[in-house]
């Protein structure tokens, strides 16, 4: 029962975040409503490719969180060693990718 409650709360939070993100990123509320009502829900051609690309990126970016959650479910000394290894890998990845040429965050372009 507790697992169902956790899953439901994660699902509600995910839906709220997606809705908030859509409102934040849309040029206007009229545009957002138009996309929701008349959107290409069939997803063919380039829309399918774009949708699959976005889903793939979300899954790739969520993997570190899933790994960390799995580590937190371990117990004893193994958890301590896994957590240290995870944080060390995160630090190394941050150092490697810090200057990889990604565009600056939108708020830094004012």
C-alpha positions in Angstrom: 0.0 0.0 0.0 2.8 2.4 0.9 4.5 1.8 -2.5 1.3 2.7 -4.3 1.0 5.9 -2.3 4.7 6.8 -3.2 4.1 6.0 -6.9 0.9 8.1 -6.9 2.7 11.1 -5.2 5.5 10.9 -7.7 3.0 10.7 -10.6 1.1 13.8 -9.3 4.4 15.7 -8.8 5.6 14.8 -12.3 2.3 15.9 -13.9 2.4 19.2 -12.0 6.0 19.9 -13.1 5.2 19.1 -16.7 2.2 21.4 -16.7 4.3 24.2 -15.0 7.1 23.7 -17.5 4.7 23.9 -20.4 3.2 27.2 -19.1 6.7 28.6 -18.5 8.0 27.7 -21.9 5.0 28.6 -24.1 5.0 32.0 -25.8 1.4 32.7 -24.7 -1.5 30.9 -23.1 -3.4 31.1 -26.4 -0.6 29.2 -28.1 -0.5 26.6 -25.3 -4.3 26.0 -25.4 -4.1 25.7 -29.2 -1.4 23.1 -29.0 -3.3 21.1 -26.4 -6.6 21.2 -28.3 -5.3 20.9 -31.9 -1.9 19.2 -31.3 -0.5 16.5 -33.5 -1.5 13.6 -31.2 -1.0 11.1 -34.0 2.8 11.7 -33.8 4.0 10.8 -37.3 7.2 11.7 -39.1 9.2 14.4 -37.6 6.9 14.8 -34.6 7.5 11.1 -33.7 11.2 11.6 -34.0 11.2 14.7 -31.9 9.0 13.0 -29.3 11.2 10.0 -29.1 14.3 12.3 -28.8 12.8 14.1 -25.9 11.7 11.0 -24.1 15.2 9.5 -24.6 16.8 12.7 -23.2 14.5 12.6 -20.1 15.3 9.0 -19.5 19.1 9.6 -19.8 19.0 12.6 -17.5 16.8 10.6 -15.0 19.2 7.7 -14.8 21.5 9.2 -12.1 18.5 9.8 -9.9 17.3 6.3 -10.3 20.8 5.0 -9.5 21.0 7.1 -6.4 17.6 5.9 -5.3 18.7 2.3 -5.7 21.9 3.0 -3.7 19.7 4.6 -0.9 17.7 1.4 -0.7 20.8 -0.6 0.1 21.9 -1.1 3.7 25.0 -1.4 5.8 28.6 -0.8 4.6 27.8 -1.5 0.9 25.5 1.6 0.9 28.3 3.7 2.2 30.8 2.5 -0.4 28.3 2.8 -3.2 27.3 6.3 -2.2 31.0 7.4 -2.1 31.6 5.8 -5.6 28.4 7.5 -6.9 29.4 10.9 -5.7 33.0 10.5 -7.0 31.6 9.5 -10.4 29.3 12.5 -10.3 32.2 14.8 -9.5 34.3 13.4 -12.3 31.4 13.7 -14.8 30.9 17.3 -13.7 34.6 18.2 -14.2 34.7 16.4 -17.6 31.5 18.0 -19.0 31.7 21.4 -17.4 33.2 23.0 -20.5 31.6 20.8 -23.1 30.1 23.7 -25.1 26.5 23.6 -23.8 24.6 26.8 -24.3 24.4 29.0 -21.2 21.3 28.9 -19.1 18.6 31.3 -20.4 18.8 33.7 -17.5 22.4 34.4 -18.2 21.7 35.9 -21.7 20.1 39.2 -20.6 
